Amino acid sequence: MQQTIQFGQMVQPSVLSRVESAVENLKVWWSTTSNSFTALCATDKGEVFTHGDVVKAHLALAVVLILIGIGGAL
């Protein structure tokens, strides 16, 4: 009796389920309230910032600093 092992069938569902789980966790994290950023930056009562807002703000700041650096080098 010959037994065959098919690696694609054993590995693929496990990897795909982990990736799906990671993506779902990232979506939940992205929309969750960032308590520290809200406490530091909220100017109006009831204003709330999410982790997604924090990431976008940091990316915008990085772009501005890079542009300032390029302008200073010229």
N, CA, C and O atoms as a CHARMM CRD file, in Angstrom:
* protein
*
  296
    1    1 MET  N      0.84500  -1.16800   0.00000 PROA 1      0.00000
    2    1 MET  CA     0.00000   0.00000   0.00000 PROA 1      0.00000
    3    1 MET  C      0.89700   1.24000   0.00000 PROA 1      0.00000
    4    1 MET  O      1.82300   1.35200   0.80300 PROA 1      0.00000
    5    2 GLN  N      0.60700   2.16100  -0.90900 PROA 2      0.00000
    6    2 GLN  CA     1.42900   3.36100  -1.05400 PROA 2      0.00000
    7    2 GLN  C      0.66300   4.55900  -0.50700 PROA 2      0.00000
    8    2 GLN  O     -0.51100   4.76300  -0.81800 PROA 2      0.00000
    9    3 GLN  N      1.35200   5.34700   0.31300 PROA 3      0.00000
   10    3 GLN  CA     0.73600   6.54900   0.86400 PROA 3      0.00000
   11    3 GLN  C      1.41800   7.76600   0.26600 PROA 3      0.00000
   12    3 GLN  O      2.64400   7.80600   0.16100 PROA 3      0.00000
   13    4 THR  N      0.64400   8.74100  -0.11900 PROA 4      0.00000
   14    4 THR  CA     1.21500   9.97100  -0.68000 PROA 4      0.00000
   15    4 THR  C      0.85800  11.13600   0.23100 PROA 4      0.00000
   16    4 THR  O     -0.23000  11.20000   0.80400 PROA 4      0.00000
   17    5 ILE  N      1.79700  12.04100   0.34200 PROA 5      0.00000
   18    5 ILE  CA     1.58400  13.25600   1.12800 PROA 5      0.00000
   19    5 ILE  C      1.50500  14.41700   0.14900 PROA 5      0.00000
   20    5 ILE  O      2.41700  14.62400  -0.65100 PROA 5      0.00000
   21    6 GLN  N      0.43700  15.15900   0.21300 PROA 6      0.00000
   22    6 GLN  CA     0.26400  16.32000  -0.64400 PROA 6      0.00000
   23    6 GLN  C      0.43000  17.56400   0.22400 PROA 6      0.00000
   24    6 GLN  O     -0.45300  17.91900   1.00400 PROA 6      0.00000
   25    7 PHE  N      1.58000  18.21600   0.07200 PROA 7      0.00000
   26    7 PHE  CA     1.91100  19.33000   0.94000 PROA 7      0.00000
   27    7 PHE  C      1.00100  20.53100   0.72500 PROA 7      0.00000
   28    7 PHE  O      0.66600  21.22700   1.68300 PROA 7      0.00000
   29    8 GLY  N      0.60400  20.78200  -0.49300 PROA 8      0.00000
   30    8 GLY  CA    -0.23700  21.93500  -0.78200 PROA 8      0.00000
   31    8 GLY  C     -1.55600  21.90200  -0.03500 PROA 8      0.00000
   32    8 GLY  O     -2.05300  22.94400   0.39100 PROA 8      0.00000
   33    9 GLN  N     -2.12100  20.73700   0.12800 PROA 9      0.00000
   34    9 GLN  CA    -3.39500  20.63100   0.80800 PROA 9      0.00000
   35    9 GLN  C     -3.23800  20.75800   2.31900 PROA 9      0.00000
   36    9 GLN  O     -4.16500  21.20200   2.99500 PROA 9      0.00000
   37   10 MET  N     -2.08900  20.38100   2.85800 PROA 10     0.00000
   38   10 MET  CA    -1.90000  20.43600   4.30500 PROA 10     0.00000
   39   10 MET  C     -1.51300  21.84200   4.75800 PROA 10     0.00000
   40   10 MET  O     -1.97600  22.28800   5.80700 PROA 10     0.00000
   41   11 VAL  N     -0.68500  22.54700   4.00600 PROA 11     0.00000
   42   11 VAL  CA    -0.13800  23.82800   4.43800 PROA 11     0.00000
   43   11 VAL  C     -1.05600  24.98300   4.07500 PROA 11     0.00000
   44   11 VAL  O     -1.23100  25.90200   4.87500 PROA 11     0.00000
   45   12 GLN  N     -1.63200  24.95500   2.91100 PROA 12     0.00000
   46   12 GLN  CA    -2.35700  26.10000   2.40000 PROA 12     0.00000
   47   12 GLN  C     -3.53900  26.54500   3.26900 PROA 12     0.00000
   48   12 GLN  O     -3.63800  27.74000   3.54800 PROA 12     0.00000
   49   13 PRO  N     -4.41900  25.68200   3.70500 PROA 13     0.00000
   50   13 PRO  CA    -5.53100  26.17300   4.53700 PROA 13     0.00000
   51   13 PRO  C     -5.06200  26.81400   5.83600 PROA 13     0.00000
   52   13 PRO  O     -5.65600  27.79300   6.28800 PROA 13     0.00000
   53   14 SER  N     -4.02100  26.28600   6.43600 PROA 14     0.00000
   54   14 SER  CA    -3.51200  26.84800   7.67700 PROA 14     0.00000
   55   14 SER  C     -2.94300  28.24300   7.44900 PROA 14     0.00000
   56   14 SER  O     -3.20300  29.15300   8.23700 PROA 14     0.00000
   57   15 VAL  N     -2.17200  28.42000   6.38200 PROA 15     0.00000
   58   15 VAL  CA    -1.57600  29.72300   6.08300 PROA 15     0.00000
   59   15 VAL  C     -2.66400  30.72100   5.72300 PROA 15     0.00000
   60   15 VAL  O     -2.63600  31.86200   6.18600 PROA 15     0.00000
   61   16 LEU  N     -3.61500  30.30700   4.90700 PROA 16     0.00000
   62   16 LEU  CA    -4.68900  31.21000   4.51600 PROA 16     0.00000
   63   16 LEU  C     -5.53100  31.63900   5.70800 PROA 16     0.00000
   64   16 LEU  O     -5.93200  32.80000   5.79400 PROA 16     0.00000
   65   17 SER  N     -5.79800  30.74000   6.61000 PROA 17     0.00000
   66   17 SER  CA    -6.60300  31.11000   7.77600 PROA 17     0.00000
   67   17 SER  C     -5.84400  32.07900   8.67600 PROA 17     0.00000
   68   17 SER  O     -6.44600  32.97400   9.26900 PROA 17     0.00000
   69   18 ARG  N     -4.53500  31.90800   8.78000 PROA 18     0.00000
   70   18 ARG  CA    -3.73600  32.84800   9.58200 PROA 18     0.00000
   71   18 ARG  C     -3.70300  34.22900   8.94800 PROA 18     0.00000
   72   18 ARG  O     -3.79400  35.23700   9.64800 PROA 18     0.00000
   73   19 VAL  N     -3.57500  34.28200   7.63200 PROA 19     0.00000
   74   19 VAL  CA    -3.56400  35.57400   6.94100 PROA 19     0.00000
   75   19 VAL  C     -4.92100  36.25000   7.08400 PROA 19     0.00000
   76   19 VAL  O     -4.98800  37.45000   7.35400 PROA 19     0.00000
   77   20 GLU  N     -5.99600  35.50100   6.90700 PROA 20     0.00000
   78   20 GLU  CA    -7.33700  36.06600   7.07300 PROA 20     0.00000
   79   20 GLU  C     -7.53800  36.58500   8.49000 PROA 20     0.00000
   80   20 GLU  O     -8.13300  37.64400   8.68500 PROA 20     0.00000
   81   21 SER  N     -7.05500  35.86200   9.45600 PROA 21     0.00000
   82   21 SER  CA    -7.17100  36.28700  10.84700 PROA 21     0.00000
   83   21 SER  C     -6.37200  37.56000  11.09300 PROA 21     0.00000
   84   21 SER  O     -6.84400  38.46300  11.78300 PROA 21     0.00000
   85   22 ALA  N     -5.16700  37.64000  10.53400 PROA 22     0.00000
   86   22 ALA  CA    -4.33200  38.83000  10.70500 PROA 22     0.00000
   87   22 ALA  C     -4.97700  40.04800  10.05900 PROA 22     0.00000
   88   22 ALA  O     -4.95900  41.13700  10.63300 PROA 22     0.00000
   89   23 VAL  N     -5.54200  39.87600   8.87900 PROA 23     0.00000
   90   23 VAL  CA    -6.20400  40.98600   8.19200 PROA 23     0.00000
   91   23 VAL  C     -7.42100  41.45200   8.97800 PROA 23     0.00000
   92   23 VAL  O     -7.65600  42.65400   9.10400 PROA 23     0.00000
   93   24 GLU  N     -8.18800  40.52000   9.50100 PROA 24     0.00000
   94   24 GLU  CA    -9.36200  40.87800  10.29000 PROA 24     0.00000
   95   24 GLU  C     -8.95000  41.61700  11.56700 PROA 24     0.00000
   96   24 GLU  O     -9.58400  42.60300  11.94200 PROA 24     0.00000
   97   25 ASN  N     -7.90000  41.14800  12.23100 PROA 25     0.00000
   98   25 ASN  CA    -7.41500  41.83400  13.43000 PROA 25     0.00000
   99   25 ASN  C     -6.93000  43.24100  13.10600 PROA 25     0.00000
  100   25 ASN  O     -7.14000  44.16500  13.89200 PROA 25     0.00000
  101   26 LEU  N     -6.27600  43.41400  11.94500 PROA 26     0.00000
  102   26 LEU  CA    -5.79500  44.73300  11.54100 PROA 26     0.00000
  103   26 LEU  C     -6.95900  45.67800  11.26400 PROA 26     0.00000
  104   26 LEU  O     -6.89900  46.85700  11.61200 PROA 26     0.00000
  105   27 LYS  N     -8.01800  45.16600  10.63900 PROA 27     0.00000
  106   27 LYS  CA    -9.19800  45.98500  10.38200 PROA 27     0.00000
  107   27 LYS  C     -9.83200  46.44500  11.68800 PROA 27     0.00000
  108   27 LYS  O    -10.24300  47.59900  11.80700 PROA 27     0.00000
  109   28 VAL  N     -9.91200  45.56000  12.65700 PROA 28     0.00000
  110   28 VAL  CA   -10.48600  45.92100  13.95200 PROA 28     0.00000
  111   28 VAL  C     -9.59500  46.93600  14.65600 PROA 28     0.00000
  112   28 VAL  O    -10.09500  47.91600  15.20800 PROA 28     0.00000
  113   29 TRP  N     -8.27700  46.71600  14.64500 PROA 29     0.00000
  114   29 TRP  CA    -7.33700  47.63900  15.29200 PROA 29     0.00000
  115   29 TRP  C     -7.39700  49.00600  14.64000 PROA 29     0.00000
  116   29 TRP  O     -7.35400  50.02000  15.33700 PROA 29     0.00000
  117   30 TRP  N     -7.49400  49.05700  13.31300 PROA 30     0.00000
  118   30 TRP  CA    -7.49600  50.31000  12.55700 PROA 30     0.00000
  119   30 TRP  C     -8.66300  51.20300  12.97900 PROA 30     0.00000
  120   30 TRP  O     -8.52500  52.42600  13.01600 PROA 30     0.00000
  121   31 SER  N     -9.80100  50.60500  13.29300 PROA 31     0.00000
  122   31 SER  CA   -10.98800  51.39400  13.61600 PROA 31     0.00000
  123   31 SER  C    -11.21400  51.56100  15.12100 PROA 31     0.00000
  124   31 SER  O    -12.20000  52.17000  15.53400 PROA 31     0.00000
  125   32 THR  N    -10.31400  51.02800  15.93600 PROA 32     0.00000
  126   32 THR  CA   -10.44200  51.14600  17.39000 PROA 32     0.00000
  127   32 THR  C     -9.94400  52.51500  17.85000 PROA 32     0.00000
  128   32 THR  O     -9.01300  53.07200  17.26700 PROA 32     0.00000
  129   33 THR  N    -10.55800  53.04500  18.88400 PROA 33     0.00000
  130   33 THR  CA   -10.18700  54.35600  19.41700 PROA 33     0.00000
  131   33 THR  C     -8.79500  54.32200  20.04200 PROA 33     0.00000
  132   33 THR  O     -8.45200  53.40500  20.78800 PROA 33     0.00000
  133   34 SER  N     -8.00400  55.34100  19.71800 PROA 34     0.00000
  134   34 SER  CA    -6.68500  55.50100  20.32900 PROA 34     0.00000
  135   34 SER  C     -6.84000  56.45000  21.52000 PROA 34     0.00000
  136   34 SER  O     -6.97300  57.66200  21.34800 PROA 34     0.00000
  137   35 ASN  N     -6.82100  55.88900  22.71000 PROA 35     0.00000
  138   35 ASN  CA    -7.06100  56.69300  23.91200 PROA 35     0.00000
  139   35 ASN  C     -5.97100  57.72900  24.14400 PROA 35     0.00000
  140   35 ASN  O     -6.27300  58.86600  24.50500 PROA 35     0.00000
  141   36 SER  N     -4.71800  57.35900  23.94400 PROA 36     0.00000
  142   36 SER  CA    -3.62400  58.30200  24.21800 PROA 36     0.00000
  143   36 SER  C     -3.62000  59.45800  23.22500 PROA 36     0.00000
  144   36 SER  O     -3.43800  60.60800  23.62700 PROA 36     0.00000
  145   37 PHE  N     -3.81400  59.18100  21.93900 PROA 37     0.00000
  146   37 PHE  CA    -3.83000  60.24800  20.93900 PROA 37     0.00000
  147   37 PHE  C     -5.05100  61.14400  21.13700 PROA 37     0.00000
  148   37 PHE  O     -4.96700  62.35800  20.94900 PROA 37     0.00000
  149   38 THR  N     -6.16600  60.56300  21.50900 PROA 38     0.00000
  150   38 THR  CA    -7.36200  61.35100  21.77600 PROA 38     0.00000
  151   38 THR  C     -7.14000  62.26500  22.97600 PROA 38     0.00000
  152   38 THR  O     -7.54000  63.42900  22.95100 PROA 38     0.00000
  153   39 ALA  N     -6.50900  61.75000  24.02000 PROA 39     0.00000
  154   39 ALA  CA    -6.25400  62.56100  25.21100 PROA 39     0.00000
  155   39 ALA  C     -5.28300  63.70500  24.91100 PROA 39     0.00000
  156   39 ALA  O     -5.41800  64.79400  25.46800 PROA 39     0.00000
  157   40 LEU  N     -4.31100  63.46100  24.03800 PROA 40     0.00000
  158   40 LEU  CA    -3.31500  64.48500  23.73800 PROA 40     0.00000
  159   40 LEU  C     -3.78900  65.52700  22.72400 PROA 40     0.00000
  160   40 LEU  O     -3.42200  66.69700  22.82800 PROA 40     0.00000
  161   41 CYS  N     -4.59200  65.12200  21.75800 PROA 41     0.00000
  162   41 CYS  CA    -4.87000  65.99000  20.61300 PROA 41     0.00000
  163   41 CYS  C     -6.31700  66.43700  20.47000 PROA 41     0.00000
  164   41 CYS  O     -6.59100  67.30900  19.64500 PROA 41     0.00000
  165   42 ALA  N     -7.23800  65.89400  21.21900 PROA 42     0.00000
  166   42 ALA  CA    -8.64100  66.28900  21.06500 PROA 42     0.00000
  167   42 ALA  C     -8.83600  67.70100  21.58400 PROA 42     0.00000
  168   42 ALA  O     -8.45600  68.02100  22.71100 PROA 42     0.00000
  169   43 THR  N     -9.43800  68.55200  20.74100 PROA 43     0.00000
  170   43 THR  CA    -9.67700  69.93600  21.13900 PROA 43     0.00000
  171   43 THR  C    -11.13600  70.17700  21.49600 PROA 43     0.00000
  172   43 THR  O    -11.43700  71.05900  22.29900 PROA 43     0.00000
  173   44 ASP  N    -12.03600  69.41100  20.91700 PROA 44     0.00000
  174   44 ASP  CA   -13.45900  69.54100  21.21300 PROA 44     0.00000
  175   44 ASP  C    -13.91800  68.38500  22.09300 PROA 44     0.00000
  176   44 ASP  O    -13.39300  67.27500  22.00700 PROA 44     0.00000
  177   45 LYS  N    -14.89800  68.66100  22.93300 PROA 45     0.00000
  178   45 LYS  CA   -15.44000  67.59700  23.78100 PROA 45     0.00000
  179   45 LYS  C    -16.13200  66.56200  22.89600 PROA 45     0.00000
  180   45 LYS  O    -16.94000  66.90700  22.03500 PROA 45     0.00000
  181   46 GLY  N    -15.81100  65.31900  23.11500 PROA 46     0.00000
  182   46 GLY  CA   -16.39800  64.24100  22.33100 PROA 46     0.00000
  183   46 GLY  C    -15.61600  63.88600  21.07600 PROA 46     0.00000
  184   46 GLY  O    -15.98600  62.95500  20.36000 PROA 46     0.00000
  185   47 GLU  N    -14.54800  64.61000  20.80100 PROA 47     0.00000
  186   47 GLU  CA   -13.72700  64.29300  19.63800 PROA 47     0.00000
  187   47 GLU  C    -12.90900  63.03100  19.91700 PROA 47     0.00000
  188   47 GLU  O    -12.29300  62.90500  20.97500 PROA 47     0.00000
  189   48 VAL  N    -12.90600  62.10700  18.96900 PROA 48     0.00000
  190   48 VAL  CA   -12.25800  60.81400  19.15100 PROA 48     0.00000
  191   48 VAL  C    -11.39800  60.51100  17.93800 PROA 48     0.00000
  192   48 VAL  O    -11.81000  60.75300  16.80400 PROA 48     0.00000
  193   49 PHE  N    -10.20900  59.98400  18.17200 PROA 49     0.00000
  194   49 PHE  CA    -9.30800  59.58800  17.08900 PROA 49     0.00000
  195   49 PHE  C     -9.10700  58.07700  17.12600 PROA 49     0.00000
  196   49 PHE  O     -9.00100  57.47800  18.19600 PROA 49     0.00000
  197   50 THR  N     -9.05700  57.47700  15.95200 PROA 50     0.00000
  198   50 THR  CA    -8.82000  56.03900  15.84100 PROA 50     0.00000
  199   50 THR  C     -7.34500  55.78900  15.56000 PROA 50     0.00000
  200   50 THR  O     -6.58800  56.71900  15.28200 PROA 50     0.00000
  201   51 HSD  N     -6.94700  54.52200  15.63600 PROA 51     0.00000
  202   51 HSD  CA    -5.57000  54.16900  15.31700 PROA 51     0.00000
  203   51 HSD  C     -5.26100  54.50000  13.85700 PROA 51     0.00000
  204   51 HSD  O     -4.13200  54.86500  13.53200 PROA 51     0.00000
  205   52 GLY  N     -6.24700  54.37700  12.98400 PROA 52     0.00000
  206   52 GLY  CA    -6.06700  54.74400  11.57800 PROA 52     0.00000
  207   52 GLY  C     -5.74900  56.21900  11.42600 PROA 52     0.00000
  208   52 GLY  O     -4.89400  56.58900  10.62200 PROA 52     0.00000
  209   53 ASP  N     -6.42800  57.07200  12.19300 PROA 53     0.00000
  210   53 ASP  CA    -6.14300  58.51200  12.16700 PROA 53     0.00000
  211   53 ASP  C     -4.71900  58.79700  12.63200 PROA 53     0.00000
  212   53 ASP  O     -4.04000  59.66400  12.08200 PROA 53     0.00000
  213   54 VAL  N     -4.27500  58.06900  13.63900 PROA 54     0.00000
  214   54 VAL  CA    -2.91900  58.25100  14.16800 PROA 54     0.00000
  215   54 VAL  C     -1.87900  57.87400  13.11000 PROA 54     0.00000
  216   54 VAL  O     -0.89900  58.59500  12.92100 PROA 54     0.00000
  217   55 VAL  N     -2.08700  56.75300  12.42300 PROA 55     0.00000
  218   55 VAL  CA    -1.14700  56.32400  11.39000 PROA 55     0.00000
  219   55 VAL  C     -1.10500  57.34900  10.26000 PROA 55     0.00000
  220   55 VAL  O     -0.02700  57.69600   9.77800 PROA 55     0.00000
  221   56 LYS  N     -2.27100  57.83500   9.83300 PROA 56     0.00000
  222   56 LYS  CA    -2.32700  58.83500   8.76100 PROA 56     0.00000
  223   56 LYS  C     -1.62400  60.13200   9.17500 PROA 56     0.00000
  224   56 LYS  O     -0.92000  60.73800   8.36800 PROA 56     0.00000
  225   57 ALA  N     -1.81100  60.55600  10.41800 PROA 57     0.00000
  226   57 ALA  CA    -1.16200  61.77300  10.90300 PROA 57     0.00000
  227   57 ALA  C      0.35500  61.62200  10.91600 PROA 57     0.00000
  228   57 ALA  O      1.07300  62.54800  10.53900 PROA 57     0.00000
  229   58 HSD  N      0.84500  60.46500  11.34500 PROA 58     0.00000
  230   58 HSD  CA     2.28500  60.23700  11.36700 PROA 58     0.00000
  231   58 HSD  C      2.86300  60.16500   9.95600 PROA 58     0.00000
  232   58 HSD  O      3.95800  60.67200   9.71400 PROA 58     0.00000
  233   59 LEU  N      2.15200  59.55200   9.03700 PROA 59     0.00000
  234   59 LEU  CA     2.62000  59.50700   7.64200 PROA 59     0.00000
  235   59 LEU  C      2.66100  60.90300   7.03600 PROA 59     0.00000
  236   59 LEU  O      3.60800  61.23500   6.32300 PROA 59     0.00000
  237   60 ALA  N      1.65200  61.72500   7.30600 PROA 60     0.00000
  238   60 ALA  CA     1.63300  63.09400   6.79400 PROA 60     0.00000
  239   60 ALA  C      2.80100  63.90300   7.36900 PROA 60     0.00000
  240   60 ALA  O      3.44400  64.66600   6.64700 PROA 60     0.00000
  241   61 LEU  N      3.06900  63.73800   8.64800 PROA 61     0.00000
  242   61 LEU  CA     4.19300  64.43800   9.27100 PROA 61     0.00000
  243   61 LEU  C      5.52200  63.99300   8.66900 PROA 61     0.00000
  244   61 LEU  O      6.40600  64.81900   8.44100 PROA 61     0.00000
  245   62 ALA  N      5.66800  62.70200   8.41000 PROA 62     0.00000
  246   62 ALA  CA     6.90100  62.19000   7.79500 PROA 62     0.00000
  247   62 ALA  C      7.09400  62.77600   6.40400 PROA 62     0.00000
  248   62 ALA  O      8.21400  63.12800   6.03400 PROA 62     0.00000
  249   63 VAL  N      6.02100  62.88600   5.62800 PROA 63     0.00000
  250   63 VAL  CA     6.11500  63.46400   4.28300 PROA 63     0.00000
  251   63 VAL  C      6.52800  64.92400   4.36300 PROA 63     0.00000
  252   63 VAL  O      7.38100  65.36800   3.59500 PROA 63     0.00000
  253   64 VAL  N      5.93600  65.67500   5.27700 PROA 64     0.00000
  254   64 VAL  CA     6.29400  67.08600   5.43800 PROA 64     0.00000
  255   64 VAL  C      7.75400  67.23200   5.83200 PROA 64     0.00000
  256   64 VAL  O      8.45400  68.08700   5.28900 PROA 64     0.00000
  257   65 LEU  N      8.22500  66.42100   6.75600 PROA 65     0.00000
  258   65 LEU  CA     9.62900  66.50900   7.17500 PROA 65     0.00000
  259   65 LEU  C     10.57800  66.13000   6.04800 PROA 65     0.00000
  260   65 LEU  O     11.64600  66.72800   5.92000 PROA 65     0.00000
  261   66 ILE  N     10.21300  65.15300   5.22800 PROA 66     0.00000
  262   66 ILE  CA    11.04100  64.76600   4.08400 PROA 66     0.00000
  263   66 ILE  C     11.09700  65.91700   3.07400 PROA 66     0.00000
  264   66 ILE  O     12.16100  66.22100   2.53400 PROA 66     0.00000
  265   67 LEU  N      9.95500  66.55100   2.82300 PROA 67     0.00000
  266   67 LEU  CA     9.93300  67.69400   1.89600 PROA 67     0.00000
  267   67 LEU  C     10.76100  68.85500   2.42700 PROA 67     0.00000
  268   67 LEU  O     11.44700  69.52100   1.65100 PROA 67     0.00000
  269   68 ILE  N     10.71400  69.11200   3.70800 PROA 68     0.00000
  270   68 ILE  CA    11.53300  70.16100   4.31100 PROA 68     0.00000
  271   68 ILE  C     13.01400  69.82800   4.15900 PROA 68     0.00000
  272   68 ILE  O     13.82700  70.70000   3.85300 PROA 68     0.00000
  273   69 GLY  N     13.35900  68.55100   4.37800 PROA 69     0.00000
  274   69 GLY  CA    14.74600  68.12800   4.22300 PROA 69     0.00000
  275   69 GLY  C     15.23200  68.26700   2.79000 PROA 69     0.00000
  276   69 GLY  O     16.35800  68.70800   2.56000 PROA 69     0.00000
  277   70 ILE  N     14.40800  67.89900   1.83400 PROA 70     0.00000
  278   70 ILE  CA    14.78100  68.04300   0.41700 PROA 70     0.00000
  279   70 ILE  C     14.92500  69.51200   0.07100 PROA 70     0.00000
  280   70 ILE  O     15.87300  69.89400  -0.61400 PROA 70     0.00000
  281   71 GLY  N     13.99600  70.34700   0.53500 PROA 71     0.00000
  282   71 GLY  CA    14.09000  71.78000   0.29100 PROA 71     0.00000
  283   71 GLY  C     15.31800  72.40200   0.91100 PROA 71     0.00000
  284   71 GLY  O     15.93100  73.29000   0.31900 PROA 71     0.00000
  285   72 GLY  N     15.68000  71.95400   2.07800 PROA 72     0.00000
  286   72 GLY  CA    16.88700  72.46300   2.73500 PROA 72     0.00000
  287   72 GLY  C     18.15700  72.03400   2.03000 PROA 72     0.00000
  288   72 GLY  O     19.14700  72.76600   2.03900 PROA 72     0.00000
  289   73 ALA  N     18.14600  70.86200   1.41800 PROA 73     0.00000
  290   73 ALA  CA    19.33000  70.35600   0.71600 PROA 73     0.00000
  291   73 ALA  C     19.56400  71.09000  -0.60500 PROA 73     0.00000
  292   73 ALA  O     20.69200  71.18600  -1.09000 PROA 73     0.00000
  293   74 LEU  N     18.48100  71.60200  -1.17000 PROA 74     0.00000
  294   74 LEU  CA    18.62700  72.32200  -2.45200 PROA 74     0.00000
  295   74 LEU  C     19.17600  73.68300  -2.18300 PROA 74     0.00000
  296   74 LEU  O     19.38100  74.46200  -3.11400 PROA 74     0.00000
